[in-house]
């Protein structure tokens, strides 16, 4: 367990102690945390949640983290993951979504990068779009998550307008 503490020290979220800690201009700092640990049949099982920058590959990250774990005396049964996903904000698809957002809300639209895996991660050119507005705290993915009726209706209008613009 002491070896795990060295690789994943409390309060460190960038994987630096595991030989990672990468960053790029688009993705920002990577994240790396030991997110689950349990025992089964006298074996220790764990999961490491890593969100790495676009300028790295899954193979490169896997080689580094698995190498560090092996050096610490651990056997690795599997190392799964997916490549990072990014869609050019200047693509016609993204620009159409921004135009619709701006037309419906009257606010300037902008693209943001998130570290989470979304429903579009495996779709070439796909982007997550909606449902949270700036300066809104709907407790997303938390207990008591909510959306106001006003914002739900605004989202419905944005989605309908986006479908009309993209399909016509």
N, C-alpha and C positions, 0 to 999 in steps of 0.2 A: 504494500500500500504506500510505503514511503516513496517508491519510484513513481507512482501515479501522482503523488503530491508535487513532486519535482517537475513533472511534465505538464501538470495542470494546476498551478498554484492558485489559491483562492484570490479572486479579484482580477485575474488576468483573463482577458477575453480575445486576445489576438493571436494566440498560438505561438508566441515568441519562444517560450520555453520548450516547445516541441520542434524548434527549428523552422518555424513558419513566420508569421508576423508580416505577411506581404501586404502591399497596398498598390493601387493604381489611381490615376486621375479620375476615371469614370466610376469605379466601384468604391473607392475609398478604402478604409482599413478592412481587412478580412476579419472574420470572427471565427473562433475555435473554442468550443467548450465541451468538456466531458459531461454529457447531458443525462446519461442513464448508467447505472451500475447495479448489477444484481448477481446472485449466485444460483446455480442450478447444477445438480449432480456434482457437487464439489468443484465446480468450475466458475470462474469469474467471467461475466459477460458485461460488455459495456457498449455504449453508443457515443460517438463523438459528432457533434453538430458543427460542421465547417461550412462557411460561406466565403469562398475565395474569389479574388479579383479576376477580371476577364483576361488579364495577361498571363495567367497560369492555366495548366491543364489538370484534369482529374488525375491522370497518371503521375504527374509530377508531385502533386500534393499527397497522393496515396503513398508513393515511394518514400517521401520524407516522413510522414506520420507513422507508417508501418515500420520503417527502419528504426525510428526512435523507440517505438514500443518493443521491438525485438531486442534492441540494445538493452532495454530495461528488463528483459527476461520474459516477455509475454509472447505467446503464440497467437497468430492472427488467423482466424477461420475465414473471414471475409472482409472485404473493404469495398463498400458500395457507394455510389454517388453519381452525380450528373455534372456535366460541364455547365459553367455559368451561362446565363442567357441575357442578351441585350439586343434591343432593336433600335436602329438609328432614328433619333427623334426628328430628323429631317425627311424621313420617308413620307410618301404621300398619304399612307394609311394613318400614321401618327398625326400628321398635320391636319387631316380631315377631322380626326377626333378632337384635336385642340380647337379647331374652328367651331365645331358644334358646341363644345363646352363654353367657349367665350360668347357665342351667340345666345345661348340659353341663360347663362348666369350673369353675363355682363362683366365677368372677371377675367383677367388675363390667365390663360391656361399655361401650365408648365409641366415638364416631364420630371419625374423623380425616380431614383433608383432605390430599391429596397433590398434587404438581405434575405427576405423570405422566399421560399419556393411557392410560386403561384400556379394557378390553373393553366397558365400559358407557357410554362417553362419548356415544354417539349414541342411547341408550335413555332416553326420558323416565322419570324416577323411578327409574332404575337405580342400583345401587351395587356397588362391588367388595366382595366378602365372602370372608374366609379368604385364605390358608392360613398366614399367618405369625402367630406369637403374640408378645406383648410380651416383651422381654428375650431374644429368640431371634435368633441370628445364623446364618442358614442360607446366607449369601453369596448372597442373592437376586439374580438376573440377573448373576452374576459366575462366574468359573471356580470349579469345585468346589462349585456350588450343591447343597444337600442339604436333606433333611427327615428327622427321626428317625422310626423306625417308630411310636413312641408318638404323636408329633404327627400323623403321617399318619392313624393310626386315629382320633385325636380329631377331626381335620378331617372324616373320613368320617362320623363320628357326628353332628357339628354339621350337616353338609350334609343328611344324611338327615332329621334332626329338623326342620330349616328347611323342607325340601320338604313334610314331613307337616303342619307347622303352617300353611304358606301355602296348601296345596292342599285342606285339609279344612275 
